[in-house]
Amino acid sequence: RVLMIAQHSTMSSVPARIQGYEQALIDHGIEPLRDWKIWMDNAITCRGGKEGRRWLGGCEAALAALPKFEPPIAILAHNAYSGWGVFEACRRLGLRIPEDVSVISFDDAEFTRALNPPMTIVAQRTGDIGRVAIETLERRMAAGTMDNPQQILIDVDIIERGSVASLNGQ
């Protein structure tokens, strides 16, 4: 059971992350089930941001979802704050990370290292993203056109920390 906690969003990165999650499951012979996608409530997420608890949306979504599944469970959080929320939900439910619930999130926020255990993350190569954006803009300006949007893929890095259980018992 590999769940994903995400927020409904018009930002292109969120649907792309969901599509990547589903494709990774399919590539490994696992059918991505509808119940495995856990949606955060935007109102709760906004309230958490206003209260200085940006993790609240992920926490509330995980609190509602986790009791429906028997451990072990893996959760991919669409960003570091929702991953932090999963940590908080597990603490409240008495679930151990990574023994009961493995957690991985996108975005290498500083606090991901301070969680106990430190969170494994998918890190975007922000320097590469900025460089490619500037190069693309310069090419378009030199050509005198801003038409023809293009999709450019930039690799990510998996930074393994302590929040994901080993499948081979090591």
N, C-alpha and C positions, 0 to 999 in steps of 0.2 A: 504494500500500500504506500504509494508515493503521492502525497497530497500537494496541492499548491494553494497558497493563500495569496490572493491578489485583490486589487481594487479596480472597480470599473473606471476606466479612464479613456480619454480621447488621445492621450499621448501615444505615439506610435510604439514606444519601447514596451509598454505593458502588453498589448496584443502580441507583439513579437516574442516576448518572454514566454507567454502562454503557449504560443505555437511551438517554440523551441522545446518547452517542457513536454508537450504532447508528442512531438516528433522523437524525442529521446526515449520516451516510454515505448513507442511503436518500434523504434530501432532495436530495442532490447526484448521484443516479443511480449510486451505488456500492453494490454488495452487500457487507454486512459478513460476511466469511468467518470461520468458526469458528477457523481457524488464526491469525487476527489478534488474538484475545484471548489475552494472555499472563498466566498466573496466577502470582503470587508464592507461594512456599512459606511458609506461616505459621511453621513452625519456624525457618527461616532468618531471616525477618523479626524474630521474637522474639529470636533469638540476637544479631542485629545491634543491636537495641535495648539488650540487656544489655551489649554490648561498646562502646557509644557509637558505633556505626556504623548509624544508623537507615536508611541508604540501602542496606544490604546485600541485602535482599530484592529490591529493584528491580534491583540490579546483577546478582545471580545469575540472575534471570529473563531479563534482557536478554542476558546472556552466552550463555545457552542458545538464545535465540530469534533474535538478530540474524544469525548465520551462515546461517540458513535462507532469508534474503531478500536479494535483490540491491538495493543502493542505487539510487536514493534511496528512503528510507523516512521516514515521519512516525510519531511515537509520542506518544500522549496518555497521560500518567501520572496515576494516580488521586489522587496527592498529591505535594507537593513533594519528600518524601524518596525516593519511588520514582523521580521524575524525576532527582534527584541520582544515584541508582543507575544510571540510563540513561547519564548523563554519564560515570560511572566505567567502565561496561562499554564504551562507545565508545572511551574512552582506551585501555583494555586491548587492544581489538581493532584499534586504529589507524584508527578511523572518525572523520571530521571532522563536527563540529556547526557549522553547519547544512548543509554541502555534501553529506554522505552521509546524515545522519540529522537530521531536524528534531525538536525536542523541545518539548512544551508540557505543563504540569502544572496541577493545581488547587492552590490555596492560595499566598498571597503571603508565604512565609517569608523572613526577612531574607537568608538565605544564597543565595536564588535570584538576587540581584543580584550576588553575589560570584563566582558560577561564571563560567567563561570558555568561551564567551560567556555573558552574563547570560541567564537562562531566561525565556522568554515564559510567562505564567501566566494562568489563569482565577481572578480574585480574587472571593471572596464579599464581599458588602457586610455585614460583621459588625455594624456599627452599626445598619443597617436590620433585620438578623435579630434583634438584641437588642430593638430598639424594638417590632417587631411581636410578638415573644414576650411582652413585658410587656403590651402592649395587649390581646392575645388572653387572657392570664391574667386581667387586670382585668375584661374583659367577661364571662368565664366565672364569675368569683367574684361579680360583681354579679348575674348571672342565677341564681346558686346551683346551677350544674351544671358538671360537668367532662366530661360526655358529648359525643358527636358530634365526634370528632376531625375536623379539617379540614386540607386541604393548602393551603398558601399559597406562591405562587411569588414569589421575589424575584430581580430581575435580578442578573447578575454583570457584571464588567468584564474585558475582555481587555487585559492589559498587555503590549504588544509590546516585546520586548527583542531579543536577537540570536540566539536559538536556533532560529528558524524561517526556512527558505530562502524567498526570493521566487520565485513561479512566473512572474513576468513579466520576470525578468532584471534588475530594478532593485536 
